[in-house]
Amino acid sequence: MNRSRILRKDRCADSNNREGHVGKNLREFSSPQKITFPDFPVGSMICYKCRDMFEEERNLTRTKVSGIDNSISSSEIPNTSNLSNVSAEISLNNNNNIAESNTLDPSGSSLNLSLNSKENDFDNMMGGLKDKFSSLHVHDPDRIAILIALPTSWSIDKIAKEFSTTHYAVRKAKDLKNRTVLSQDQYLIWVNL
């Protein structure tokens, strides 16, 4: 494994060892990825496509585990004679989800499953925003609206890099976000309460 490529913060660590892979939308490894790939140094970055490939592999593992759980005897499944078909399916799915989380997570909590789904939702949302942003004309006001909607905690450099835009546009969007009528009205409403 090429260590010099792994230590660079502007490149994907590429857990799949693809030749010439740079990657976009970089993030640090998540906790499950750190467990799966312990040889990567702390602070290594992974791109959107590699995260998706990792999640697909985890989902395949989960389906294999759920296939084993389907062989559970009927005595372990709650009595559903008084329930409708929908609620019976829900209780069966909940039993499978609990069994999956117990086999995949040593602590027995399903918190990691919900965090991964939220991370995937965020990645999909950001990917959609980036696609929409790049498809708009340079002087389109929707570009500024997209920049205004981004998290306040993101720096000007990070936004400019992620969305391939100028620092000037990002500064103007942040300034508009701070000066908008709605934000001031909302602030005054909360202060007066």
N, C-alpha and C positions, 0 to 999 in steps of 0.2 A: 504494500500500500504506500502510495506517495505521501509522506508525512508533510512535506512543504505545502501541498495543496490543501491538506486538512486544516492546517493552522491558520490559513488565510481567512479573514473575516468577510471578504467580498466574494467568496466562492462557496459552493455547496460541498460538504464533506463527501457526498455521493456514497452512501452505504451500499449501492448496487454496483460499484466499480465500473461505470460506463466510461469509455474513452472520450476525452475532450469535453466533459460535462462541466458547465459553469453554474447553471441554475438561476432562477429568479424568485423573488418573494422569499428571501431567506429568513429563517428563524433558528433559535437554538433548539437542540434536541429536546423532546419532551421526556418526561420521566420513564414511560415505557420504552422509548427508543434508547435512552441511556442504559436501561437494563439489558436490552437486546444487543446493543453495540457498546460494550464497556471499554473497548480499546480506543475509541475516539476521545481526544482530549477535551477537557471542560471548555465550554465556549465555542465548540465547533458548530457551524451553521448547516442547516439542511433546507433544501428548496421545496417548493410546493409539490412538484411531481414526485420527488422522492418520498415526501410525507404521504402522498396518496398511495404510492406503491406499498409503503409500510402498512398503511391502514388496510389495504386490500389483502395483504398477507395475514394480518391479524383477523380480519373477517373470515377468511378461509379457515383459519384455526378455530374460530368460534363455531363455525358451522359444523366442523368435524366433531367438536366437543358436544354441540347440541344433538348431533346424531347419536352419540353415545347416551345422552340423557333421555332420549326418546324411548330407550329400553327400560326405563324405570317402571317398576310394577304399579298397577293401578291402585294399590293400597296407599301409595304415597301421594296420589293426586286427590285433592279434596272432593268430597261428594258434591256433585253438581246437578243432582236430580231436580232440585228446586230452582235452579238458575236457568236463565235463557241461554241459547247457544252462544251469544256474543260474550256474556260474562264468563261462560265456561272456557271459551278460547282465551279470554284475558287472563284468567287464573292459571291456565296451562302455560301461557307465555311468560307470566310472572315467575312460575316455578322454574322454567327453563332459564330465564335471565338470572335468577338467583343461583342456580347451579353453575351457569357459565361464569358468573362473577366470582363464585367460590373457587372454581378451578383455575381461573386466570389471575385472580388477585389474592395473594396470601392473607391479607387482612380481612377479607370477606366483604368489603364494601364495594358498592357499584359506583362510587364517586368517579373513578377513572373513566368509566364508560361514558358518563354524562359530560365530563370535561373534554374527552376526545371528540364527542359529537359537537360540542360547542365550538371547539377549535376548528373542526371541519366546516361548520356553518360559517364561522368568521372568515376562513380562508376562501370559501366559495363567494361570500359577499364581497370581500376585498378584490377577488379576481374579477367579479362582475363590474365593480366600480372602476377598476383599472381599464377593463376592456371598453366600457362606455366612455371613460375619460379620453382614451386614446383615439376613439372613433369620432369624437366631436371636433368641430372646426376650432382653430386656435382662439378666435374671438367670441366663441359661444359662451353665453352667461351660465350655462349649465356646468361648464368646467369649474367655475368659481363656486357654484352651489355644491358640487362634489367635494371640493377642497374644504369648504366650510363645514361639511358634515363629518369630516374626519375627527378622530379623538384629539382633544386639546393637549393631551400629554405628549403627542408626537412632536418632535422638533421640526424646525423648518427644513433642515438638511435631510431628515428622514423622509418627509413628505415629498420634497423635490426629487429625491433619488427614487423612491417607490413609484411615483407617477410620472417620472421623466419630464418635469416641468421646471420653470425658472424659480429661483428663490424670490424674485420680485412678486410673481403671481401668488406664491404661498404666503408671503408677508401681507399682501393686500387681502387675501382671503381671511387670514387670522385677524387682521384689523377690522374687516367687515363683520366678522363673527363677534368681536368684542363690542362693536358699535351698533349692531342691529337694533331696531326698535323692539323686536320681540324679546331679545335678551335683556334689555333695560327694563321693559315692562314686567317681565317675569321676576326680575330681581326686586323691583319695587313692590310687587305683590307679596313676595315672600318676606321682605323686610317689614312691611306694614302688618303682617299677621303676627 
